[in-house]
Amino acid sequence: MSIRSQSLVSSVRSRIYGHGRGWVFTPKHFKDLGGDAAVESSLRRLKAAGTIRQLTRGLYDYPASDPVLGLIAPSADAIARALAVRDAIRLQPAGAYAAHQLGLSEQVPSRVVFLTDGPSRKVKLGQREIILQRTTPSHMATAGRKSGTLIQALRHLGQDQVDTQVVAKIRRQIADEDRAGLQKDLVHAPVWIADLLRPLTAQKTST
């Protein structure tokens, strides 16, 4: 290996170590360090050395491990963040996954759904299926924000399933610094969701 190649491998490794275990990444995360072919060559070397793991084509992680379970699968959020960088798209948790993220549902979904402004596709990683579902600009208006996840979680639950316990859980999810942004984003929510969230964002939250 040339000195230049060794230097690039070292730079790529340092960036991976800097993000810590559990980080999911693509060659695009290193485009400032070298050309595409050189970066991909460095990743292949790190994979061969057992430093990183290839999840699927163009997608890698620096795996976390457990003394009993061994290597741990990366989180759906970590995978989504990497896909967003790789494909230059925005993603928004939706459906049962959004509800589970906020503690509004104890059900752990086997199919993780993200709304996207990119093309629809499915990413299969072992037993986990991540679905990117293309949607309308209005549904992506709050993408990546607390309000977006709240709106999508409530859409999934439906008005009839929202009781006092659900409202209490939502209230605990809204920090004081979230309130102004949430109030602004209510224009993008269905009327019943806006009516539900408005009083929760207009007052100090309690834990």
Backbone hydrogen bonds in HBPLUS format (Angstrom, degrees):
<---DONOR---> <-ACCEPTOR-->    atom                        ^
c    i                          cat <-CA-CA->   ^        H-A-AA   ^      H-
h    n   atom  resd res      DA  || num        DHA   H-A  angle D-A-AA Bond
n    s   type  num  typ     dist DA aas  dist angle  dist       angle   num
A0006-GLN N   A0002-SER O   2.89 MM   4  6.18 159.7  1.93 153.0 159.1     1
A0007-SER N   A0003-ILE O   2.90 MM   4  6.11 151.5  1.98 145.2 152.8     2
A0008-LEU N   A0004-ARG O   3.04 MM   4  6.34 153.8  2.11 146.0 152.4     3
A0009-VAL N   A0005-SER O   2.94 MM   4  6.19 166.7  1.96 155.4 158.7     4
A0010-SER N   A0006-GLN O   2.97 MM   4  6.13 155.9  2.02 143.9 150.8     5
A0011-SER N   A0007-SER O   2.95 MM   4  6.22 151.4  2.03 144.3 151.9     6
A0012-VAL N   A0008-LEU O   2.85 MM   4  6.10 163.8  1.88 158.0 161.8     7
A0013-ARG N   A0009-VAL O   2.87 MM   4  6.01 163.4  1.90 149.2 154.4     8
A0014-SER N   A0010-SER O   2.92 MM   4  6.06 155.9  1.98 143.8 150.5     9
A0015-ARG N   A0011-SER O   3.09 MM   4  6.33 153.7  2.17 144.3 150.5    10
A0016-ILE N   A0012-VAL O   3.06 MM   4  6.34 158.9  2.11 150.3 156.2    11
A0017-TYR N   A0013-ARG O   2.87 MM   4  6.13 168.1  1.89 157.7 160.6    12
A0018-GLY N   A0014-SER O   2.89 MM   4  6.01 147.0  2.00 140.2 149.9    13
A0019-HIS N   A0015-ARG O   3.19 MM   4  6.51 141.2  2.34 143.7 151.6    14
A0019-HIS N   A0016-ILE O   3.18 MM   3  5.41 130.8  2.43 101.1 113.0    15
A0020-GLY N   A0016-ILE O   3.24 MM   4  6.57 137.7  2.43 142.7 154.3    16
A0020-GLY N   A0017-TYR O   3.14 MM   3  5.09 129.7  2.40  94.3 107.9    17
A0023-TRP N   A0020-GLY O   3.36 MM   3  6.21 149.5  2.46 138.8 141.3    18
A0022-GLY N   A0062-TYR O   2.64 MM  40  5.56 167.7  1.66 159.2 162.8    19
A0062-TYR N   A0023-TRP O   2.93 MM  39  5.52 150.7  2.02 154.4 163.9    20
A0025-PHE N   A0060-TYR O   2.85 MM  35  5.38 158.7  1.89 140.4 147.4    21
A0060-TYR N   A0025-PHE O   2.88 MM  35  5.38 173.5  1.88 166.4 167.3    22
A0029-HIS N   A0026-THR O   2.98 MM   3  5.66 158.2  2.02 121.4 127.4    23
A0030-PHE N   A0027-PRO O   3.01 MM   3  5.67 163.8  2.04 120.8 124.8    24
A0031-LYS N   A0028-LYS O   3.34 MM   3  5.09 171.7  2.35 107.5 106.3    25
A0033-LEU N   A0030-PHE O   2.88 MM   3  5.45 161.4  1.91 120.2 126.6    26
A0039-VAL N   A0035-GLY O   2.92 MM   4  6.12 162.4  1.95 160.0 165.1    27
A0040-GLU N   A0036-ASP O   2.94 MM   4  6.11 168.0  1.95 155.5 159.0    28
A0041-SER N   A0037-ALA O   2.96 MM   4  6.09 147.4  2.07 139.9 148.9    29
A0042-SER N   A0038-ALA O   3.01 MM   4  6.26 151.7  2.09 143.1 150.3    30
A0043-LEU N   A0039-VAL O   2.95 MM   4  6.28 154.2  2.02 151.6 158.7    31
A0044-ARG N   A0040-GLU O   2.98 MM   4  6.19 150.9  2.06 142.0 149.9    32
A0045-ARG N   A0041-SER O   3.06 MM   4  6.35 151.7  2.15 144.4 151.6    33
A0046-LEU N   A0042-SER O   3.00 MM   4  6.30 156.4  2.06 147.6 153.9    34
A0047-LYS N   A0043-LEU O   2.86 MM   4  6.02 148.4  1.96 144.8 153.8    35
A0048-ALA N   A0044-ARG O   2.89 MM   4  6.10 159.2  1.94 146.8 152.3    36
A0049-ALA N   A0045-ARG O   2.97 MM   4  6.18 140.3  2.14 139.9 150.7    37
A0051-THR N   A0046-LEU O   2.93 MM   5  5.30 140.9  2.09 169.1 166.0    38
A0050-GLY N   A0047-LYS O   2.99 MM   3  5.13 154.4  2.05 104.1 112.4    39
A0053-ARG N   A0061-ASP O   2.91 MM   8  5.39 161.9  1.94 158.7 164.0    40
A0061-ASP N   A0053-ARG O   2.86 MM   8  5.39 148.2  1.96 149.6 159.0    41
A0055-LEU N   A0059-LEU O   2.78 MM   4  5.53 149.1  1.88 141.5 151.4    42
A0056-THR N   A0059-LEU O   3.37 MM   3  5.30 160.8  2.41 136.1 138.7    43
A0059-LEU N   A0056-THR O   3.02 MM   3  5.30 160.3  2.06 139.9 134.7    44
A0072-ILE N   A0064-ALA O   2.86 MM   8  5.58 170.7  1.87 154.2 152.5    45
A0066-ASP N   A0070-GLY O   2.71 MM   4  4.81 150.8  1.79 127.2 136.9    46
A0070-GLY N   A0066-ASP O   2.76 MM   4  4.81 146.9  1.87 134.5 139.1    47
A0079-ILE N   A0075-SER O   3.10 MM   4  6.42 158.4  2.15 149.9 155.6    48
A0080-ALA N   A0076-ALA O   2.87 MM   4  6.07 159.9  1.91 148.7 154.7    49
A0081-ARG N   A0077-ASP O   2.88 MM   4  6.13 160.2  1.92 152.8 157.4    50
A0082-ALA N   A0078-ALA O   3.20 MM   4  6.41 155.4  2.26 142.4 148.4    51
A0083-LEU N   A0079-ILE O   2.94 MM   4  6.24 159.9  1.98 153.6 159.4    52
A0084-ALA N   A0080-ALA O   2.89 MM   4  6.09 153.0  1.96 151.1 158.5    53
A0085-VAL N   A0081-ARG O   3.22 MM   4  6.50 150.3  2.31 141.4 147.9    54
A0086-ARG N   A0082-ALA O   2.89 MM   4  6.14 169.7  1.90 155.3 158.5    55
A0087-ASP N   A0083-LEU O   2.88 MM   4  5.87 167.5  1.90 152.4 155.2    56
A0088-ALA N   A0084-ALA O   2.93 MM   4  5.39 112.7  2.40 128.1 140.3    57
A0089-ILE N   A0084-ALA O   3.12 MM   5  4.86 148.4  2.22 127.2 136.5    58
A0092-GLN N   A0115-LEU O   2.90 MM  23  4.99 143.8  2.04 141.7 147.0    59
A0115-LEU N   A0092-GLN O   2.78 MM  23  4.99 158.8  1.83 152.2 147.2    60
A0094-ALA N   A0113-VAL O   3.01 MM  19  5.57 149.9  2.10 156.7 148.0    61
A0098-ALA N   A0094-ALA O   3.24 MM   4  4.77 155.2  2.31 106.3 110.5    62
A0099-ALA N   A0095-GLY O   3.24 MM   4  6.62 161.5  2.28 151.2 156.2    63
A0100-HIS N   A0096-ALA O   2.90 MM   4  6.05 154.8  1.96 144.2 151.3    64
A0101-GLN N   A0097-TYR O   2.89 MM   4  6.07 155.6  1.95 147.7 154.4    65
A0102-LEU N   A0098-ALA O   3.26 MM   4  6.51 146.8  2.38 143.4 150.5    66
A0104-LEU N   A0099-ALA O   2.83 MM   5  5.01 146.2  1.94 164.7 156.8    67
A0103-GLY N   A0100-HIS O   3.04 MM   3  5.00 159.7  2.08 104.3 110.5    68
A0112-VAL N   A0129-GLU O   2.95 MM  17  6.29 157.5  2.00 165.0 168.4    69
A0131-ILE N   A0112-VAL O   2.74 MM  19  6.02 168.4  1.75 163.9 168.0    70
A0114-PHE N   A0131-ILE O   2.85 MM  17  6.17 163.2  1.87 173.3 176.0    71
A0133-GLN N   A0114-PHE O   2.84 MM  19  6.15 167.2  1.86 160.2 164.7    72
A0116-THR N   A0133-GLN O   3.01 MM  17  5.74 144.5  2.14 134.4 131.4    73
A0135-THR N   A0116-THR O   3.12 MM  19  6.09 149.6  2.21 168.7 165.2    74
A0121-ARG N   A0132-LEU O   2.92 MM  11  5.23 151.0  2.01 138.4 145.8    75
A0132-LEU N   A0121-ARG O   2.84 MM  11  5.23 170.4  1.85 162.7 164.8    76
A0123-VAL N   A0130-ILE O   2.77 MM   7  5.06 161.8  1.81 152.9 159.0    77
A0130-ILE N   A0123-VAL O   2.87 MM   7  5.06 175.0  1.88 151.2 152.7    78
A0125-LEU N   A0128-ARG O   2.86 MM   3  5.24 168.4  1.87 161.7 164.7    79
A0128-ARG N   A0125-LEU O   3.01 MM   3  5.24 155.4  2.08 131.6 129.6    80
A0139-HIS N   A0136-THR O   3.03 MM   3  5.48 130.8  2.28 110.3 122.0    81
A0140-MET N   A0137-PRO O   3.07 MM   3  5.03 136.0  2.27  95.6 108.5    82
A0141-ALA N   A0138-SER O   3.44 MM   3  5.19 161.1  2.48  95.1 100.4    83
A0143-ALA N   A0140-MET O   3.11 MM   3  4.91 168.4  2.13 109.5 110.0    84
A0145-ARG N   A0142-THR O   3.19 MM   3  5.79 151.0  2.27 143.0 141.4    85
A0148-GLY N   A0145-ARG O   2.99 MM   3  5.28 121.4  2.34 103.0 117.2    86
A0149-THR N   A0145-ARG O   3.30 MM   4  6.77 157.0  2.36 154.8 159.8    87
A0150-LEU N   A0146-LYS O   2.96 MM   4  6.21 162.9  1.99 155.0 160.3    88
A0151-ILE N   A0147-SER O   2.89 MM   4  6.04 166.0  1.90 153.7 157.2    89
A0152-GLN N   A0148-GLY O   3.02 MM   4  6.18 164.9  2.04 148.3 152.6    90
A0153-ALA N   A0149-THR O   2.89 MM   4  5.95 155.4  1.95 147.0 154.1    91
A0154-LEU N   A0150-LEU O   2.98 MM   4  6.15 161.5  2.02 151.2 155.7    92
A0155-ARG N   A0151-ILE O   2.92 MM   4  6.13 151.7  2.01 145.2 153.7    93
A0156-HIS N   A0152-GLN O   3.06 MM   4  6.26 151.5  2.15 140.9 147.8    94
A0157-LEU N   A0153-ALA O   3.01 MM   4  6.35 157.4  2.07 147.6 153.4    95
A0158-GLY N   A0154-LEU O   2.91 MM   4  5.95 170.7  1.92 154.4 157.1    96
A0161-GLN N   A0158-GLY O   3.06 MM   3  5.62 150.5  2.15 116.5 124.8    97
A0162-VAL N   A0159-GLN O   3.27 MM   3  5.52 166.6  2.29 110.4 114.4    98
A0167-VAL N   A0163-ASP O   3.04 MM   4  6.35 162.8  2.07 155.0 160.1    99
A0168-ALA N   A0164-THR O   2.95 MM   4  6.11 153.3  2.02 142.2 149.3   100
A0169-LYS N   A0165-GLN O   3.00 MM   4  6.29 152.3  2.08 145.2 152.5   101
A0170-ILE N   A0166-VAL O   2.93 MM   4  6.22 155.4  1.99 151.9 158.8   102
A0171-ARG N   A0167-VAL O   2.91 MM   4  6.15 159.5  1.95 149.5 155.1   103
A0172-ARG N   A0168-ALA O   3.17 MM   4  6.44 151.6  2.25 143.0 149.4   104
A0173-GLN N   A0170-ILE O   2.87 MM   3  5.04 136.5  2.06 101.7 115.1   105
A0174-ILE N   A0171-ARG O   3.23 MM   3  5.44 153.1  2.31 104.0 111.6   106
A0178-ASP N   A0175-ALA O   2.83 MM   3  5.23 152.8  1.91 112.5 121.7   107
A0179-ARG N   A0176-ASP O   3.33 MM   3  5.61 149.4  2.43 104.8 112.4   108
A0182-LEU N   A0178-ASP O   2.99 MM   4  6.11 161.7  2.02 161.0 167.0   109
A0183-GLN N   A0179-ARG O   2.90 MM   4  6.08 163.4  1.93 154.2 158.4   110
A0184-LYS N   A0180-ALA O   3.13 MM   4  6.34 158.6  2.17 146.3 151.8   111
A0185-ASP N   A0181-GLY O   3.04 MM   4  6.25 145.2  2.16 142.3 151.8   112
A0185-ASP N   A0182-LEU O   3.10 MM   3  5.07 119.4  2.48  93.3 108.5   113
A0186-LEU N   A0183-GLN O   3.35 MM   3  5.43 156.3  2.41 100.9 107.7   114
A0188-HIS N   A0185-ASP O   2.95 MM   3  5.73 162.9  1.98 123.6 128.6   115
A0189-ALA N   A0186-LEU O   3.04 MM   3  5.16 164.3  2.07 109.1 114.1   116
A0193-ILE N   A0190-PRO O   3.07 MM   3  5.40 122.2  2.42 105.8 120.2   117
A0194-ALA N   A0190-PRO O   2.92 MM   4  6.18 163.9  1.95 162.2 167.5   118
A0195-ASP N   A0191-VAL O   2.87 MM   4  6.07 160.8  1.91 154.4 159.7   119
A0196-LEU N   A0192-TRP O   3.08 MM   4  6.18 142.6  2.22 132.1 141.7   120
A0197-LEU N   A0193-ILE O   2.90 MM   4  6.12 162.4  1.93 155.0 158.9   121
A0198-ARG N   A0194-ALA O   2.90 MM   4  5.77 151.2  1.99 149.5 156.1   122
A0200-LEU N   A0197-LEU O   2.96 MM   3  5.14 122.6  2.30 103.1 119.1   123
A0201-THR N   A0197-LEU O   2.97 MM   4  6.20 137.0  2.16 156.7 169.6   124
A0201-THR N   A0198-ARG O   3.23 MM   3  5.32 135.6  2.44  99.3 110.8   125
A0202-ALA N   A0198-ARG O   3.15 MM   4  6.21 124.0  2.48 142.4 156.6   126
